[in-house]
Amino acid sequence: MELEGSQKLAATPDEVWQALFDRDILEQAIPGCESLVQNSDTSFSAVVKLKIGPVSARFKGDVELSDIVPGSSCTLSGKGSGGIAGFAKGNARVTLTPEGGVTTLDYKADVAVGGKLAALGNRLIKSTAQKLTAEFFSNLTTALTGETEDAAV
């Protein structure tokens, strides 16, 4: 299943880049994150609790960053297991583009799921992924600006 999108963030590419590699910011931004450990400059391990349709699970997984062009782009590759709920694995290419006073973050991901999750169907998984992505970017925006999106209105 492919997921792609674009998000405008009120920060410079360098500020966004630093946030994307900051363990504390990521732990706050990732929906359902219970713990995040930075194993090296380019790898993380996480425990995330999620509910996807009728399936709730605690996923344990690892993410590795590669093809890094500092301040500009990278590829994230990861896999996670939720026990009997199933597994997810995939990779995403992230690019940052300055546009005036904001940075556009573009992403394109390819994700595969198995187990009970696969039985839920692509539509439910895709809509849940879009909701979680929106929540992640809302949390990231709060971390970057100190303001919630509601406060900015």
MDTraj code that builds the backbone (N, CA, C; nanometers):
import mdtraj as md
import numpy as np

residues = "MET GLU LEU GLU GLY SER GLN LYS LEU ALA ALA THR PRO ASP GLU VAL TRP GLN ALA LEU PHE ASP ARG ASP ILE LEU GLU GLN ALA ILE PRO GLY CYS GLU SER LEU VAL GLN ASN SER ASP THR SER PHE SER ALA VAL VAL LYS LEU LYS ILE GLY PRO VAL SER ALA ARG PHE LYS GLY ASP VAL GLU LEU SER ASP ILE VAL PRO GLY SER SER CYS THR LEU SER GLY LYS GLY SER GLY GLY ILE ALA GLY PHE ALA LYS GLY ASN ALA ARG VAL THR LEU THR PRO GLU GLY GLY VAL THR THR LEU ASP TYR LYS ALA ASP VAL ALA VAL GLY GLY LYS LEU ALA ALA LEU GLY ASN ARG LEU ILE LYS SER THR ALA GLN LYS LEU THR ALA GLU PHE PHE SER ASN LEU THR THR ALA LEU THR GLY GLU THR GLU ASP ALA ALA VAL".split()
xyz = np.array([
    [0.0844, -0.1165, 0.0000],
    [0.0000, 0.0000, 0.0000],
    [0.0899, 0.1240, 0.0000],
    [0.0561, 0.2181, -0.0876],
    [0.1341, 0.3414, -0.0948],
    [0.0619, 0.4542, -0.0224],
    [0.1398, 0.5341, 0.0472],
    [0.0901, 0.6527, 0.1157],
    [0.1807, 0.7680, 0.0758],
    [0.1210, 0.8803, 0.0435],
    [0.2037, 0.9973, 0.0138],
    [0.1295, 1.1227, 0.0523],
    [0.2085, 1.2269, 0.0765],
    [0.1471, 1.3522, 0.1142],
    [0.2507, 1.4616, 0.1282],
    [0.2002, 1.5770, 0.1683],
    [0.2827, 1.6955, 0.1812],
    [0.2314, 1.7752, 0.2999],
    [0.3228, 1.8358, 0.3729],
    [0.2835, 1.9140, 0.4905],
    [0.3696, 2.0388, 0.4967],
    [0.3063, 2.1544, 0.5175],
    [0.3807, 2.2791, 0.5341],
    [0.4031, 2.3016, 0.6832],
    [0.5287, 2.3284, 0.7194],
    [0.5660, 2.3491, 0.8586],
    [0.6282, 2.4870, 0.8741],
    [0.5861, 2.5583, 0.9779],
    [0.6325, 2.6953, 1.0011],
    [0.7696, 2.6945, 1.0684],
    [0.8697, 2.6515, 0.9925],
    [1.0069, 2.6459, 1.0426],
    [1.1000, 2.6333, 0.9225],
    [1.2285, 2.6603, 0.9459],
    [1.3269, 2.6445, 0.8389],
    [1.3536, 2.4951, 0.8162],
    [1.4073, 2.4588, 0.6993],
    [1.4418, 2.3183, 0.6786],
    [1.5366, 2.2635, 0.7858],
    [1.6327, 2.3456, 0.8303],
    [1.7259, 2.2998, 0.9342],
    [1.6532, 2.2723, 1.0656],
    [1.5568, 2.3575, 1.1027],
    [1.4804, 2.3360, 1.2257],
    [1.3949, 2.2094, 1.2156],
    [1.3323, 2.1885, 1.1002],
    [1.2520, 2.0680, 1.0803],
    [1.3430, 1.9455, 1.0848],
    [1.4571, 1.9525, 1.0175],
    [1.5514, 1.8415, 1.0145],
    [1.5951, 1.8032, 1.1558],
    [1.6320, 1.9048, 1.2349],
    [1.6745, 1.8784, 1.3727],
    [1.5623, 1.8135, 1.4524],
    [1.4392, 1.8593, 1.4335],
    [1.3247, 1.8021, 1.5055],
    [1.3033, 1.6558, 1.4669],
    [1.3213, 1.6250, 1.3383],
    [1.2999, 1.4881, 1.2913],
    [1.4051, 1.3902, 1.3445],
    [1.5169, 1.4418, 1.3931],
    [1.6218, 1.3563, 1.4485],
    [1.6337, 1.3722, 1.6005],
    [1.5413, 1.4461, 1.6623],
    [1.5436, 1.4699, 1.8066],
    [1.4542, 1.3672, 1.8762],
    [1.5135, 1.2796, 1.9550],
    [1.4404, 1.1723, 2.0207],
    [1.3247, 1.2245, 2.1053],
    [1.3465, 1.3300, 2.1814],
    [1.2413, 1.3828, 2.2690],
    [1.1230, 1.4374, 2.1890],
    [1.1516, 1.5100, 2.0821],
    [1.0439, 1.5648, 1.9984],
    [0.9674, 1.4517, 1.9302],
    [1.0399, 1.3545, 1.8760],
    [0.9733, 1.2426, 1.8097],
    [0.8850, 1.1644, 1.9066],
    [0.9340, 1.1424, 2.0278],
    [0.8552, 1.0677, 2.1260],
    [0.7230, 1.1384, 2.1551],
    [0.7256, 1.2719, 2.1586],
    [0.6029, 1.3493, 2.1807],
    [0.5139, 1.3507, 2.0573],
    [0.5741, 1.3489, 1.9396],
    [0.4979, 1.3649, 1.8156],
    [0.4334, 1.2357, 1.7652],
    [0.4952, 1.1212, 1.7911],
    [0.4441, 0.9941, 1.7387],
    [0.3196, 0.9535, 1.8172],
    [0.2049, 0.9408, 1.7502],
    [0.0815, 0.9019, 1.8197],
    [0.0960, 0.7647, 1.8867],
    [0.0566, 0.7571, 2.0130],
    [0.0586, 0.6308, 2.0862],
    [0.1954, 0.5854, 2.1318],
    [0.2975, 0.6705, 2.1161],
    [0.4344, 0.6312, 2.1518],
    [0.4472, 0.6152, 2.3037],
    [0.4878, 0.4958, 2.3442],
    [0.5112, 0.4692, 2.4859],
    [0.6583, 0.4822, 2.5216],
    [0.7461, 0.4496, 2.4260],
    [0.8890, 0.4689, 2.4479],
    [0.9599, 0.4778, 2.3137],
    [1.0680, 0.5539, 2.3131],
    [1.1500, 0.5690, 2.1933],
    [1.2953, 0.5729, 2.2380],
    [1.3752, 0.4812, 2.1853],
    [1.5163, 0.4730, 2.2203],
    [1.5975, 0.5004, 2.0947],
    [1.6932, 0.5930, 2.1063],
    [1.7815, 0.6202, 1.9936],
    [1.9029, 0.5300, 2.0094],
    [1.9160, 0.4317, 1.9195],
    [2.0247, 0.3346, 1.9260],
    [2.1542, 0.3870, 1.8674],
    [2.1426, 0.4766, 1.7680],
    [2.2589, 0.5385, 1.7049],
    [2.2092, 0.6673, 1.6396],
    [2.2983, 0.7355, 1.5663],
    [2.2571, 0.8573, 1.4968],
    [2.1483, 0.8299, 1.3935],
    [2.1401, 0.7057, 1.3460],
    [2.0477, 0.6744, 1.2365],
    [1.9504, 0.5606, 1.2667],
    [1.9382, 0.5201, 1.3928],
    [1.8415, 0.4135, 1.4221],
    [1.7698, 0.4370, 1.5545],
    [1.6430, 0.3968, 1.5549],
    [1.5564, 0.4119, 1.6710],
    [1.4803, 0.2817, 1.6937],
    [1.4441, 0.2552, 1.8192],
    [1.3529, 0.1465, 1.8549],
    [1.2381, 0.2104, 1.9303],
    [1.1160, 0.1616, 1.9044],
    [0.9990, 0.2229, 1.9664],
    [0.8979, 0.1183, 2.0109],
    [0.8160, 0.1588, 2.1077],
    [0.6972, 0.0838, 2.1468],
    [0.5812, 0.1815, 2.1309],
    [0.4839, 0.1423, 2.0471],
    [0.3705, 0.2287, 2.0156],
    [0.2423, 0.1494, 2.0350],
    [0.1467, 0.2085, 2.1057],
    [0.0169, 0.1437, 2.1255],
    [-0.0836, 0.2089, 2.0315],
    [-0.1454, 0.1260, 1.9454],
    [-0.2390, 0.1775, 1.8459],
    [-0.3664, 0.0958, 1.8424],
    [-0.4733, 0.1611, 1.7973],
    [-0.5997, 0.0931, 1.7716],
    [-0.6341, 0.1195, 1.6249],
    [-0.6462, 0.0114, 1.5502],
    [-0.6803, 0.0206, 1.4085],
    [-0.8089, -0.0580, 1.3902],
    [-0.9193, 0.0138, 1.3733],
    [-1.0490, -0.0529, 1.3676],
    [-1.0705, -0.1272, 1.4982],
    [-1.1079, -0.2549, 1.4916],
    [-1.1331, -0.3318, 1.6138],
    [-1.0058, -0.3905, 1.6769],
    [-0.8906, -0.3697, 1.6135],
    [-0.7658, -0.4305, 1.6607],
    [-0.6827, -0.3292, 1.7390],
    [-0.6562, -0.3626, 1.8658],
    [-0.5660, -0.2826, 1.9482],
    [-0.4414, -0.3646, 1.9733],
    [-0.3282, -0.2996, 1.9658],
    [-0.2033, -0.3730, 1.9881],
    [-0.0916, -0.2782, 2.0283],
    [0.0058, -0.3375, 2.0933],
    [0.1289, -0.2659, 2.1282],
    [0.2350, -0.3160, 2.0297],
    [0.2812, -0.2265, 1.9461],
    [0.3797, -0.2615, 1.8430],
    [0.5193, -0.2274, 1.8914],
    [0.6109, -0.3199, 1.8709],
    [0.7521, -0.2964, 1.8993],
    [0.8222, -0.2980, 1.7651],
    [0.9014, -0.1940, 1.7397],
    [0.9640, -0.1882, 1.6086],
    [1.0924, -0.1090, 1.6065],
    [1.1561, -0.1152, 1.4908],
    [1.2827, -0.0465, 1.4683],
    [1.2744, 0.0336, 1.3394],
    [1.3411, 0.1495, 1.3389],
    [1.3486, 0.2344, 1.2199],
    [1.4949, 0.2682, 1.1954],
    [1.5354, 0.2557, 1.0706],
    [1.6725, 0.2880, 1.0292],
    [1.6653, 0.3963, 0.9221],
    [1.7520, 0.4972, 0.9327],
    [1.7571, 0.6044, 0.8337],
    [1.8755, 0.5825, 0.7419],
    [1.8543, 0.6099, 0.6122],
    [1.9605, 0.5931, 0.5135],
    [1.9457, 0.6988, 0.4042],
    [2.0329, 0.6953, 0.3069],
    [2.0310, 0.7922, 0.1957],
    [2.0144, 0.9348, 0.2489],
    [2.0899, 0.9667, 0.3533],
    [2.0731, 1.0944, 0.4226],
    [2.1456, 1.2071, 0.3498],
    [2.0696, 1.3117, 0.3177],
    [2.1246, 1.4366, 0.2667],
    [2.0851, 1.5406, 0.3721],
    [2.1780, 1.5753, 0.4654],
    [2.1435, 1.6599, 0.5795],
    [2.0657, 1.7868, 0.5411],
    [1.9575, 1.8102, 0.6133],
    [1.8743, 1.9275, 0.5907],
    [1.7838, 1.9198, 0.4702],
    [1.7891, 1.8065, 0.3977],
    [1.7160, 1.7988, 0.2726],
    [1.6297, 1.6734, 0.2567],
    [1.6887, 1.5539, 0.2764],
    [1.6108, 1.4321, 0.2526],
    [1.6718, 1.3106, 0.3211],
    [1.5895, 1.2076, 0.3370],
    [1.6363, 1.0796, 0.3889],
    [1.5314, 0.9728, 0.3600],
    [1.5734, 0.8481, 0.3759],
    [1.4831, 0.7349, 0.3630],
    [1.4740, 0.6672, 0.4987],
    [1.3507, 0.6365, 0.5411],
    [1.3271, 0.5645, 0.6650],
    [1.2794, 0.4249, 0.6286],
    [1.3393, 0.3240, 0.6902],
    [1.2972, 0.1857, 0.6698],
    [1.2673, 0.1273, 0.8063],
    [1.1540, 0.0606, 0.8184],
    [1.1194, 0.0079, 0.9487],
    [1.0305, -0.1134, 0.9430],
    [1.0231, -0.1796, 1.0582],
    [0.9340, -0.2926, 1.0741],
    [0.8912, -0.2981, 1.2195],
    [0.7703, -0.3467, 1.2400],
    [0.7189, -0.3575, 1.3748],
    [0.6268, -0.4765, 1.3869],
    [0.6216, -0.5329, 1.5075],
    [0.5369, -0.6475, 1.5328],
    [0.4422, -0.6155, 1.6469],
    [0.3160, -0.6533, 1.6268],
    [0.2139, -0.6339, 1.7288],
    [0.1615, -0.7657, 1.7810],
    [0.2481, -0.8671, 1.7865],
    [0.2068, -0.9985, 1.8355],
    [0.0999, -1.0586, 1.7462],
    [-0.0094, -1.1069, 1.8061],
    [-0.1140, -1.1719, 1.7276],
    [-0.1880, -1.0746, 1.6362],
    [-0.1751, -0.9437, 1.6640],
    [-0.2407, -0.8435, 1.5783],
    [-0.1763, -0.8393, 1.4403],
    [-0.0502, -0.8773, 1.4322],
    [0.0162, -0.8776, 1.3031],
    [0.1418, -0.7940, 1.3019],
    [0.1825, -0.7570, 1.1814],
    [0.3062, -0.6814, 1.1654],
    [0.2871, -0.5751, 1.0578],
    [0.3790, -0.4807, 1.0595],
    [0.3847, -0.3791, 0.9540],
    [0.5315, -0.3583, 0.9207],
    [0.5589, -0.3350, 0.7933],
    [0.6945, -0.3019, 0.7514],
    [0.6841, -0.2095, 0.6313],
    [0.7857, -0.1287, 0.6141],
    [0.7826, -0.0399, 0.4991],
    [0.8992, 0.0558, 0.4976],
    [0.8943, 0.1451, 0.4001],
    [0.9955, 0.2493, 0.3895],
    [0.9296, 0.3760, 0.3379],
    [0.9923, 0.4869, 0.3701],
    [0.9391, 0.6165, 0.3286],
    [1.0538, 0.7082, 0.2888],
    [1.0337, 0.7845, 0.1842],
    [1.1292, 0.8864, 0.1413],
    [1.0729, 1.0206, 0.1845],
    [1.1522, 1.0977, 0.2558],
    [1.1116, 1.2280, 0.3073],
    [1.2025, 1.3343, 0.2471],
    [1.1422, 1.4409, 0.1935],
    [1.2212, 1.5526, 0.1407],
    [1.1694, 1.6832, 0.1992],
    [1.2612, 1.7740, 0.2248],
    [1.2289, 1.9068, 0.2785],
    [1.2625, 2.0114, 0.1731],
    [1.1673, 2.1038, 0.1495],
    [1.1873, 2.2095, 0.0518],
    [1.1506, 2.3431, 0.1152],
    [1.2446, 2.4405, 0.1173],
    [1.2117, 2.5725, 0.1716],
    [1.1184, 2.6473, 0.0756],
    [1.0181, 2.7130, 0.1310],
    [0.9253, 2.7946, 0.0517],
    [0.8919, 2.9191, 0.1323],
    [0.9704, 3.0236, 0.1107],
    [0.9495, 3.1454, 0.1891],
    [0.9853, 3.1187, 0.3339],
    [0.8937, 3.1483, 0.4247],
    [0.9190, 3.1281, 0.5672],
    [0.8765, 2.9928, 0.6185],
    [0.8370, 2.9034, 0.5306],
    [0.7938, 2.7706, 0.5736],
    [0.8751, 2.6630, 0.5017],
    [0.8613, 2.5407, 0.5500],
    [0.9260, 2.4256, 0.4866],
    [0.8174, 2.3274, 0.4461],
    [0.8241, 2.2808, 0.3237],
    [0.7314, 2.1771, 0.2786],
    [0.7998, 2.0431, 0.2953],
    [0.7362, 1.9555, 0.3708],
    [0.7846, 1.8204, 0.3897],
    [0.6992, 1.7291, 0.3024],
    [0.7616, 1.6631, 0.2067],
    [0.6925, 1.5677, 0.1203],
    [0.7349, 1.4279, 0.1618],
    [0.6398, 1.3352, 0.1606],
    [0.6734, 1.1974, 0.1923],
    [0.6018, 1.1027, 0.0975],
    [0.6685, 0.9927, 0.0709],
    [0.6105, 0.8866, -0.0107],
    [0.6527, 0.7563, 0.0547],
    [0.5528, 0.6767, 0.0970],
    [0.5806, 0.5547, 0.1712],
    [0.5178, 0.4337, 0.1033],
    [0.5814, 0.3215, 0.1220],
    [0.5293, 0.1936, 0.0759],
    [0.5239, 0.1044, 0.1993],
    [0.4023, 0.0602, 0.2360],
    [0.3809, -0.0126, 0.3608],
    [0.3130, -0.1458, 0.3325],
    [0.3552, -0.2489, 0.4039],
    [0.2908, -0.3799, 0.3954],
    [0.2507, -0.4226, 0.5363],
    [0.1328, -0.4838, 0.5493],
    [0.0868, -0.5339, 0.6784],
    [0.0479, -0.6802, 0.6645],
    [0.0527, -0.7526, 0.7767],
    [0.0149, -0.8933, 0.7774],
    [-0.0570, -0.9280, 0.9054],
    [-0.1074, -1.0470, 0.9149],
    [-0.1802, -1.0918, 1.0334],
    [-0.3205, -1.0340, 1.0354],
    [-0.3740, -1.0143, 1.1565],
    [-0.5101, -0.9599, 1.1710],
    [-0.5247, -0.8247, 1.1026],
    [-0.4169, -0.7473, 1.1026],
    [-0.4220, -0.6153, 1.0386],
    [-0.4561, -0.6270, 0.8904],
    [-0.3979, -0.7250, 0.8240],
    [-0.4232, -0.7423, 0.6807],
    [-0.5694, -0.7742, 0.6547],
    [-0.6340, -0.8415, 0.7495],
    [-0.7751, -0.8782, 0.7324],
    [-0.8681, -0.7564, 0.7393],
    [-0.8183, -0.6452, 0.7916],
    [-0.9020, -0.5258, 0.8055],
    [-0.9274, -0.4570, 0.6715],
    [-0.8399, -0.4785, 0.5772],
    [-0.8567, -0.4175, 0.4458],
    [-0.7796, -0.2877, 0.4327],
    [-0.7386, -0.2593, 0.3094],
    [-0.6561, -0.1411, 0.2806],
    [-0.7268, -0.0104, 0.3110],
    [-0.8586, -0.0017, 0.2873],
    [-0.9281, 0.1261, 0.3105],
    [-0.9216, 0.1685, 0.4559],
    [-0.9504, 0.0750, 0.5479],
    [-0.9468, 0.1082, 0.6904],
    [-0.8039, 0.1395, 0.7344],
    [-0.7089, 0.0606, 0.6883],
    [-0.5697, 0.0841, 0.7266],
    [-0.5216, 0.2179, 0.6715],
    [-0.5562, 0.2479, 0.5474],
    [-0.5132, 0.3736, 0.4858],
    [-0.5753, 0.4935, 0.5566],
    [-0.7041, 0.4866, 0.5906],
    [-0.7683, 0.6001, 0.6591],
    [-0.7099, 0.6181, 0.7990],
    [-0.6787, 0.5078, 0.8669],
    [-0.6160, 0.5179, 0.9989],
    [-0.4764, 0.5768, 0.9857],
    [-0.4007, 0.5344, 0.8851],
    [-0.2661, 0.5877, 0.8626],
    [-0.2714, 0.7380, 0.8358],
    [-0.3712, 0.7825, 0.7576],
    [-0.3850, 0.9259, 0.7294],
    [-0.4181, 1.0031, 0.8573],
    [-0.5029, 0.9460, 0.9420],
    [-0.5375, 1.0109, 1.0691],
    [-0.4145, 1.0204, 1.1594],
    [-0.3378, 0.9119, 1.1688],
    [-0.2182, 0.9115, 1.2522],
    [-0.1126, 1.0076, 1.1980],
    [-0.1012, 1.0177, 1.0658],
    [-0.0072, 1.1108, 1.0036],
    [-0.0459, 1.2549, 1.0370],
    [-0.1745, 1.2862, 1.0277],
    [-0.2222, 1.4211, 1.0612],
    [-0.1930, 1.4530, 1.2082],
    [-0.2137, 1.3558, 1.2958],
    [-0.1859, 1.3758, 1.4383],
    [-0.0364, 1.3960, 1.4613],
    [0.0478, 1.3187, 1.3920],
    [0.1923, 1.3351, 1.4039],
    [0.2334, 1.4769, 1.3655],
    [0.1837, 1.5266, 1.2493],
    [0.2238, 1.6592, 1.2044],
    [0.1686, 1.7691, 1.2945],
    [0.0517, 1.7492, 1.3508],
    [-0.0019, 1.8452, 1.4471],
    [0.0888, 1.8508, 1.5697],
    [0.1306, 1.7346, 1.6199],
    [0.2205, 1.7292, 1.7354],
    [0.3576, 1.7871, 1.7021],
    [0.4067, 1.7615, 1.5812],
    [0.5357, 1.8154, 1.5390],
    [0.5284, 1.9677, 1.5278],
    [0.4190, 2.0186, 1.4738],
    [0.4000, 2.1636, 1.4644],
    [0.4021, 2.2273, 1.6028],
    [0.3347, 2.1642, 1.6987],
    [0.3348, 2.2140, 1.8365],
    [0.4767, 2.2165, 1.8923],
    [0.5536, 2.1114, 1.8660],
    [0.6913, 2.1058, 1.9151],
    [0.7789, 2.2131, 1.8504],
    [0.7566, 2.2399, 1.7225],
    [0.8373, 2.3391, 1.6507],
    [0.8029, 2.4824, 1.6892],
    [0.6734, 2.5103, 1.7082],
    [0.6292, 2.6482, 1.7301],
    [0.5866, 2.6786, 1.8722],
    [0.5585, 2.5744, 1.9510],
    [0.5088, 2.5954, 2.0859],
    [0.3605, 2.6291, 2.0882],
    [0.2965, 2.6275, 1.9717],
    [0.1535, 2.6583, 1.9637],
    [0.0792, 2.5406, 1.9030],
    [-0.0429, 2.5195, 1.9514],
    [-0.1263, 2.4185, 1.8884],
    [-0.1880, 2.4796, 1.7637],
    [-0.2340, 2.3956, 1.6717],
    [-0.2950, 2.4483, 1.5490],
    [-0.4195, 2.5292, 1.5828],
    [-0.4949, 2.4882, 1.6877],
    [-0.6143, 2.5624, 1.7282],
    [-0.5784, 2.7023, 1.7762],
    [-0.4658, 2.7144, 1.8491],
    [-0.4256, 2.8457, 1.9013],
    [-0.3848, 2.9390, 1.7886],
    [-0.3411, 2.8844, 1.6787],
    [-0.2970, 2.9676, 1.5660],
    [-0.4143, 3.0233, 1.4867],
    [-0.5344, 2.9731, 1.5098],
    [-0.6511, 3.0176, 1.4328],
    [-0.7003, 3.1501, 1.4801],
])
top = md.Topology()
chain = top.add_chain()
for i, resn in enumerate(residues, 1):
    res = top.add_residue(resn, chain, resSeq=i)
    for name in ("N", "CA", "C"):
        top.add_atom(name, md.element.get_by_symbol(name[0]), res)
traj = md.Trajectory(xyz[None], top)
